[in-house]
Amino acid sequence: MSRERLVPTAYGEGRLVLHQARRPLATLLLSHGAGGGIEARDLAALAAALPAQGVHVALFEQPWRRAGKKVASAPPTLDVGLRAAAASLRARVPLVVGGRSAGARSACRTAADLGARGCLALSFPLHPPGKPEKSRLDELAGAGVPTLVVQGERDPFGRPEEFPDPLPGRTDLAVVPGADHGLAVPKRAPVSEGEAMAIVVESTLEWIVREVLGAG
């Protein structure tokens, strides 16, 4: 079961699409990246699968995207939008905030202040493509809550081996074989797209049960 809600922010209206669990154990709030919307394959896969496992999934469309703009607004405005979305949810079960790419960065910046029990970073952009010296590791390390990074093996924004070992704080890393930044896989990849999305869903669910619900 899903429904929609408009969310007023200082930068215009955002949109929440709620995929509801009948007996929720946790709420997962996800926002999109700078190059796409909430229809991204990984966000859609999580929204389709997790409610049956007791996890509400709320997909937040940032105001810039809802307004039809092609370029994302500045990072601080994304944080404002995500905070407004979280406030509108009024979650009564443990909250996990997350997103893909720019949305993952925003989740890391706001998770602790939002009282989240965890942060889900899908395709975390560790650095701009070809510029590993411009690391964003400090944002990931600063999340302040248990964090799961789900990264494609071929992600030009940061391949799994580019992340430090050990990872900072309470951070886990799940790798999608053959996947790029959009978590798409080529035809000759070791896994199909369906299998790739199953890795995203199963890794996320296992982590929520272990790190979020287990901590409660």
C-alpha positions as CSV (number, residue, x, y, z in Angstrom):
1,M,0.0,0.0,0.0
2,S,1.4,3.4,-1.0
3,R,0.3,7.0,-0.7
4,E,1.7,10.5,-1.3
5,R,2.2,13.6,0.7
6,L,3.5,17.0,-0.2
7,V,6.1,18.4,2.2
8,P,6.6,22.2,2.4
9,T,10.2,23.4,2.8
10,A,12.0,26.7,2.7
11,Y,12.9,25.9,-0.9
12,G,9.6,24.8,-2.3
13,E,7.4,21.7,-2.0
14,G,8.9,18.3,-1.8
15,R,7.0,15.0,-2.2
16,L,6.9,11.9,-0.1
17,V,5.8,8.6,-1.5
18,L,5.0,6.3,1.3
19,H,5.2,2.5,1.0
20,Q,3.7,1.2,4.1
21,A,4.2,-2.0,6.1
22,R,1.2,-3.4,7.9
23,R,3.0,-3.9,11.2
24,P,6.1,-1.6,11.0
25,L,9.2,-2.3,12.9
26,A,11.2,0.5,11.3
27,T,10.9,3.4,8.9
28,L,13.4,4.0,6.1
29,L,13.5,7.5,4.7
30,L,15.3,7.7,1.3
31,S,16.1,10.6,-1.0
32,H,17.5,10.5,-4.5
33,G,20.7,11.7,-6.2
34,A,21.6,14.7,-8.2
35,G,21.1,13.0,-11.6
36,G,17.7,11.3,-11.1
37,G,14.7,10.9,-8.9
38,I,12.9,8.4,-6.6
39,E,12.3,6.1,-9.5
40,A,16.0,4.9,-9.4
41,R,16.3,1.1,-9.5
42,D,17.7,0.7,-6.0
43,L,15.1,3.0,-4.3
44,A,12.3,1.3,-6.2
45,A,13.6,-2.2,-5.3
46,L,13.7,-1.3,-1.6
47,A,10.3,0.3,-1.7
48,A,8.8,-2.8,-3.4
49,A,10.4,-5.4,-1.1
50,L,10.9,-4.0,2.4
51,P,7.3,-3.2,3.5
52,A,6.5,-7.0,3.4
53,Q,9.3,-7.4,5.9
54,G,8.0,-4.8,8.4
55,V,9.9,-1.7,7.1
56,H,8.0,1.4,6.1
57,V,9.8,3.0,3.1
58,A,9.3,6.7,2.4
59,L,10.8,8.0,-0.8
60,F,11.4,11.8,-0.7
61,E,11.5,13.8,-3.9
62,Q,13.5,17.0,-3.3
63,P,11.9,20.3,-4.3
64,W,14.3,21.0,-7.1
65,R,13.3,17.7,-8.7
66,R,9.6,18.2,-8.1
67,A,9.9,21.7,-9.8
68,G,11.2,20.1,-12.9
69,K,14.7,21.5,-12.7
70,K,17.5,19.5,-14.3
71,V,20.3,20.5,-11.9
72,A,20.2,19.7,-8.2
73,S,20.2,22.6,-5.7
74,A,23.1,23.2,-3.3
75,P,23.9,20.5,-0.6
76,P,22.5,22.6,2.3
77,T,19.1,22.8,0.6
78,L,19.0,19.0,0.3
79,D,19.5,18.8,4.1
80,V,16.7,21.2,4.7
81,G,14.4,19.1,2.5
82,L,15.4,15.8,4.2
83,R,14.8,17.3,7.6
84,A,11.4,18.5,6.6
85,A,10.5,15.1,5.3
86,A,11.6,13.4,8.5
87,A,9.6,15.8,10.6
88,S,6.5,15.2,8.5
89,L,6.8,11.4,9.0
90,R,6.7,11.6,12.8
91,A,8.0,8.0,12.9
92,R,7.0,6.0,15.9
93,V,9.4,3.2,15.2
94,P,13.2,3.4,14.7
95,L,14.1,5.7,11.9
96,V,16.8,5.0,9.3
97,V,17.7,7.9,6.9
98,G,19.4,7.3,3.6
99,G,19.6,8.0,0.0
100,R,21.6,7.4,-3.1
101,S,24.7,9.5,-4.1
102,A,24.0,13.1,-3.2
103,G,21.1,11.8,-1.1
104,A,23.5,9.5,0.7
105,R,25.7,12.5,1.6
106,S,22.7,14.4,2.9
107,A,21.7,11.5,5.0
108,C,25.1,11.2,6.5
109,R,25.1,14.9,7.4
110,T,21.7,14.9,9.1
111,A,21.3,11.4,10.6
112,A,22.5,12.1,14.1
113,D,20.5,15.4,14.4
114,L,17.3,13.6,13.2
115,G,17.6,11.0,15.9
116,A,18.0,8.2,13.3
117,R,19.1,4.8,14.5
118,G,21.0,4.2,11.2
119,C,22.1,5.6,7.9
120,L,21.9,3.9,4.5
121,A,24.3,5.2,1.9
122,L,23.6,3.9,-1.6
123,S,26.4,4.6,-4.1
124,F,28.1,7.0,-1.7
125,P,30.2,9.4,-3.8
126,L,33.5,9.1,-2.1
127,H,35.1,11.5,-4.5
128,P,34.3,13.1,-7.9
129,P,35.2,10.8,-10.8
130,G,38.9,10.9,-11.5
131,K,39.6,13.1,-8.4
132,P,40.4,10.8,-5.5
133,E,42.2,13.6,-3.7
134,K,38.9,15.3,-3.2
135,S,37.6,12.8,-0.6
136,R,34.3,13.1,1.1
137,L,35.2,10.4,3.7
138,D,34.7,13.0,6.5
139,E,30.9,13.1,5.7
140,L,30.6,9.3,5.9
141,A,32.7,9.2,9.1
142,G,30.6,12.0,10.6
143,A,27.3,10.2,10.3
144,G,27.4,9.4,14.0
145,V,25.1,6.3,13.7
146,P,25.5,2.8,12.3
147,T,25.9,3.2,8.6
148,L,25.6,0.8,5.6
149,V,27.3,1.7,2.4
150,V,26.1,-0.2,-0.7
151,Q,28.6,0.3,-3.5
152,G,28.9,-0.9,-7.0
153,E,32.1,-2.7,-7.9
154,R,32.8,-0.3,-10.9
155,D,31.6,3.0,-9.3
156,P,33.7,5.8,-10.7
157,F,32.7,7.9,-7.7
158,G,34.5,5.4,-5.4
159,R,35.2,1.7,-5.9
160,P,34.9,-0.5,-2.9
161,E,38.7,-0.9,-2.6
162,E,39.0,2.9,-2.3
163,F,37.2,2.9,1.0
164,P,39.5,2.7,4.0
165,D,40.1,-0.6,5.8
166,P,38.9,-0.6,8.5
167,L,35.9,1.6,7.7
168,P,35.3,4.6,10.0
169,G,33.1,4.2,13.1
170,R,30.2,1.7,12.8
171,T,30.2,1.5,9.0
172,D,29.6,-1.6,7.0
173,L,30.2,-2.1,3.2
174,A,28.1,-4.2,0.9
175,V,29.4,-4.6,-2.7
176,V,27.3,-5.2,-5.8
177,P,29.4,-7.1,-8.3
178,G,29.9,-5.5,-11.7
179,A,27.7,-2.5,-10.8
180,D,28.3,1.1,-11.7
181,H,27.2,4.3,-9.8
182,G,23.6,3.7,-10.7
183,L,24.0,0.1,-9.5
184,A,23.3,-1.0,-13.1
185,V,25.2,-4.1,-14.3
186,P,26.3,-4.9,-17.9
187,K,25.0,-8.0,-19.6
188,R,28.3,-9.9,-19.0
189,A,28.4,-9.0,-15.3
190,P,28.6,-11.8,-12.8
191,V,25.1,-11.0,-11.6
192,S,21.9,-10.0,-13.4
193,E,20.1,-6.7,-12.6
194,G,17.5,-8.7,-10.6
195,E,20.3,-10.4,-8.6
196,A,22.0,-7.0,-8.1
197,M,18.8,-5.5,-6.7
198,A,18.4,-8.6,-4.5
199,I,21.8,-7.9,-3.0
200,V,20.7,-4.3,-2.3
201,V,17.5,-5.4,-0.6
202,E,19.0,-8.4,1.3
203,S,22.0,-6.4,2.5
204,T,19.8,-3.6,3.7
205,L,17.3,-5.8,5.5
206,E,20.0,-7.9,7.2
207,W,21.7,-4.7,8.4
208,I,18.5,-3.1,9.7
209,V,17.7,-6.2,11.7
210,R,21.2,-6.5,13.1
211,E,22.3,-2.9,13.6
212,V,19.0,-1.0,14.0
213,L,16.4,-3.3,15.5
214,G,19.0,-5.3,17.4
215,A,20.3,-2.1,19.0
216,G,16.8,-1.4,20.4
